[in-house]
Amino acid sequence: METVTDIRIRAFRATEEPETCRRYIQGHRKVLSIYGIENITSNTDDWLYNPSIFVIVVESADGEKLYGGARVQAVDGITPLPLEDATGDMDSRIYEVVSKYARNGVAEASGLWNSREVAGLGIGSLFPSRCAIVILEQLGLSALLTLSSPATVRFNQWLGLRPLVEVGNQGTFYYPKLDLIATACVMENAATLEDAHPREREKLLYLRSNLQCNITEKSPFKNLFVNVHYDLTIASADKNEFKIQYDFEDLKSRHIKDKAKP
């Protein structure tokens, strides 16, 4: 296994780089198949054509290899969030929760994955999760939702998210399989980041003010250092794009009808 010491993390709107998105999908599906998981609601290619989705990729410095990444889907009143698709049948309260946060702009971080080449370095989990929060300001969003595996709940708590106890069993669901548990989480103060651990808040604020920078990062669990070239500027970002009134009852009914189609 190679030692990865130099990487690039960047963000872009999905519709602007379809080929990179396809590579992302291939990598994500490969990782899911290793664990025998096929029915992740975000594991489709429909999102390539959705302008409300933004992608964070972790790649080699030359861009030749894709090591992992995440997606940020802003609520647009048209397409349900992966969280709604995944849990709506189990607890319809999720629609109302999303509606509440959508009044001030909300997105969901999903599709988080990393290749075996960088497993254990934090590159495919903590680093992209930070970046998902950092880009929210550019998009005019004040909250972030996510459906987290047990392995990433701890990272989310560091970053200032809490379990979304208003839904499921105190925020937990049996998903994507009956023998696996996922936890819905929410960050309610993306502007101030006040609930984040002081170390993480400092990092997030620095990246938000320096969207293009080079930092030597330490792995959260190992005494390993990685040179990270960040480019988190989204050229087409518009802070007013997702300021919408979200009719969760209408979207809920349309969502249920769509799922009932043969």
C-alpha positions in Angstrom: 0.0 0.0 0.0 1.4 3.4 -1.0 2.0 6.1 1.6 -0.1 9.2 0.7 1.6 12.4 1.7 0.4 15.0 -0.7 -3.3 15.4 -1.6 -5.7 18.0 -3.0 -9.2 18.6 -1.7 -11.5 20.7 -3.8 -15.2 21.6 -4.2 -17.4 22.3 -7.2 -21.0 22.1 -8.4 -21.8 18.6 -9.6 -23.1 19.8 -13.0 -19.8 21.5 -13.8 -17.6 18.4 -13.7 -19.6 15.3 -14.8 -16.6 13.2 -15.5 -15.1 13.7 -12.0 -18.5 12.9 -10.6 -18.6 9.6 -12.5 -15.2 8.7 -11.1 -16.5 9.6 -7.6 -19.5 7.3 -8.2 -17.3 4.4 -9.3 -15.1 4.8 -6.2 -18.1 5.0 -3.9 -19.8 1.9 -5.3 -16.6 -0.1 -5.1 -16.2 0.7 -1.4 -19.9 0.0 -0.7 -19.7 -3.4 -2.5 -16.8 -4.4 -0.2 -19.2 -4.2 2.7 -22.1 -5.8 0.8 -24.1 -2.6 0.8 -26.1 -1.9 -2.4 -29.2 0.1 -1.3 -27.8 3.4 -0.1 -30.3 5.9 -1.3 -27.6 8.3 -2.5 -25.9 5.6 -4.5 -27.3 6.6 -7.9 -26.0 8.7 -10.7 -29.1 11.0 -10.9 -27.4 13.7 -8.9 -24.9 14.4 -11.7 -27.5 16.5 -13.3 -28.7 18.3 -10.1 -27.4 21.9 -9.8 -28.3 21.8 -6.1 -25.5 19.3 -5.4 -21.9 20.3 -4.6 -19.1 17.8 -4.6 -16.0 17.6 -2.4 -13.2 15.3 -3.8 -10.0 14.1 -2.2 -7.5 13.3 -4.9 -3.8 13.0 -5.6 -2.0 16.3 -6.1 -1.9 15.7 -9.8 -5.6 14.8 -10.0 -4.9 11.4 -11.4 -6.2 9.4 -8.4 -9.5 9.9 -6.5 -9.2 8.8 -2.9 -12.7 9.8 -1.6 -15.1 12.6 -1.0 -18.5 13.7 0.0 -21.6 15.5 -1.4 -23.5 18.5 -0.2 -27.1 18.7 -1.4 -28.9 22.0 -0.8 -32.7 21.8 -0.3 -34.2 23.3 -3.4 -37.9 22.4 -2.9 -37.8 20.0 -5.8 -35.6 17.0 -5.0 -35.8 15.2 -1.6 -32.7 14.9 0.4 -31.1 11.4 0.7 -32.0 11.6 4.4 -35.7 12.0 3.4 -35.5 9.1 0.9 -33.8 6.9 3.5 -35.9 7.5 6.6 -39.2 9.0 5.4 -41.0 5.6 5.3 -39.8 4.9 8.8 -40.6 8.3 10.3 -42.4 11.0 8.3 -41.4 13.6 10.8 -38.2 14.0 8.9 -40.1 16.1 6.2 -41.2 18.6 8.8 -37.8 18.8 10.3 -36.2 19.5 6.9 -38.9 22.1 6.2 -38.1 24.0 9.4 -34.4 24.2 8.7 -35.0 25.0 5.0 -36.4 28.4 6.0 -32.9 29.7 6.6 -31.1 27.4 4.1 -30.1 23.8 4.8 -28.2 21.1 3.1 -27.3 17.4 3.7 -23.8 16.0 3.6 -23.9 12.5 2.2 -22.0 10.0 0.0 -18.9 10.1 2.3 -16.3 7.5 1.3 -12.6 6.8 1.1 -10.4 4.3 -0.6 -8.3 1.8 1.2 -5.2 3.7 0.2 -6.1 6.4 2.7 -8.0 4.4 5.3 -7.3 5.6 8.9 -5.8 8.9 7.9 -9.0 11.0 8.3 -8.6 12.0 4.6 -11.8 10.3 3.5 -13.9 11.2 6.6 -12.9 14.0 8.8 -11.3 16.2 6.2 -14.2 16.2 3.7 -16.7 16.6 6.5 -14.9 19.8 7.5 -15.0 21.0 3.9 -18.7 20.3 3.7 -19.3 22.7 6.6 -16.8 25.3 5.2 -18.6 25.7 1.8 -22.0 26.3 3.5 -21.3 30.1 3.9 -20.7 30.4 0.1 -24.1 28.8 -0.5 -25.9 31.0 2.0 -26.9 28.0 4.2 -27.3 28.0 7.9 -27.7 24.4 8.8 -26.4 20.9 7.8 -28.0 17.5 8.1 -26.3 14.1 7.7 -27.1 10.4 8.2 -24.0 9.0 9.8 -22.5 5.6 10.3 -21.3 4.7 13.8 -17.7 5.4 12.7 -18.4 9.0 11.7 -20.8 10.1 14.5 -17.7 11.0 16.6 -16.3 13.2 13.9 -19.7 15.0 13.6 -19.8 15.7 17.3 -16.3 17.2 17.0 -17.5 19.4 14.2 -20.6 20.7 16.1 -23.4 18.4 15.0 -25.8 16.8 17.4 -28.0 13.7 17.0 -31.4 14.7 15.5 -33.4 13.2 18.4 -36.6 14.6 17.0 -36.8 11.6 14.5 -36.3 7.9 14.7 -35.2 6.3 17.9 -33.4 9.4 19.4 -32.0 10.0 15.9 -31.1 6.4 15.1 -32.4 4.2 12.3 -31.8 0.7 11.1 -30.1 1.6 7.8 -29.0 0.7 5.2 -29.5 -2.9 6.5 -31.4 -4.2 9.6 -28.1 -5.1 11.2 -26.6 -1.6 10.8 -27.5 1.6 12.6 -27.2 5.1 11.2 -27.7 8.3 13.2 -29.3 11.4 11.8 -27.4 14.5 12.9 -27.8 18.3 12.5 -25.6 21.4 12.7 -27.9 24.3 13.5 -25.4 27.1 13.6 -23.2 26.9 10.6 -22.6 30.7 10.7 -21.1 30.8 14.2 -19.9 27.2 14.5 -20.3 27.6 18.3 -21.0 24.0 19.0 -17.8 22.7 17.4 -14.9 21.6 19.5 -12.6 24.7 19.8 -9.8 22.9 17.9 -12.2 22.1 15.0 -13.9 25.6 15.1 -10.5 27.2 14.7 -9.8 25.0 11.7 -13.2 25.6 10.1 -13.0 29.3 10.5 -9.5 29.4 9.0 -10.5 27.4 6.0 -13.6 29.5 5.5 -11.4 32.6 5.3 -8.7 30.9 3.2 -10.6 28.7 0.7 -7.4 28.2 -1.3 -4.5 27.3 0.9 -1.9 24.7 1.7 -1.8 23.1 5.1 0.2 20.2 6.7 -2.5 18.2 8.4 -2.1 15.6 11.1 -4.1 12.4 10.9 -6.6 12.4 13.8 -5.6 8.9 15.0 -2.1 8.4 13.7 1.2 10.2 14.0 1.1 10.8 10.2 1.2 14.1 8.4 -0.3 14.9 5.0 0.2 18.0 2.9 -3.2 19.2 1.8 -3.8 21.6 -1.0 -7.3 23.1 -0.5 -9.4 24.7 -3.2 -12.9 25.2 -1.8 -14.0 28.1 -3.9 -17.2 27.4 -5.8 -17.2 29.9 -8.7 -20.9 29.7 -9.4 -22.0 30.0 -5.7 -24.9 32.3 -5.0 -25.9 33.0 -1.4 -29.5 33.7 -2.4 -30.0 30.6 -4.6 -31.4 28.4 -1.9 -33.5 31.0 0.0 -36.8 29.3 -0.5 -40.1 28.5 1.2 -40.1 24.7 1.4 -43.5 23.0 1.3 -42.7 19.7 3.0 -46.3 18.4 2.7 -46.3 18.9 -1.1 -42.8 17.3 -1.5 -43.7 14.5 0.9 -46.8 13.6 -1.1 -44.9 13.7 -4.4 -42.1 11.7 -2.9 -44.5 9.0 -1.7 -46.2 8.8 -5.1 -42.8 8.5 -6.9 -41.8 5.6 -4.6 -45.1 3.9 -5.3 -44.5 3.9 -9.1 -43.6 0.4 -10.5 
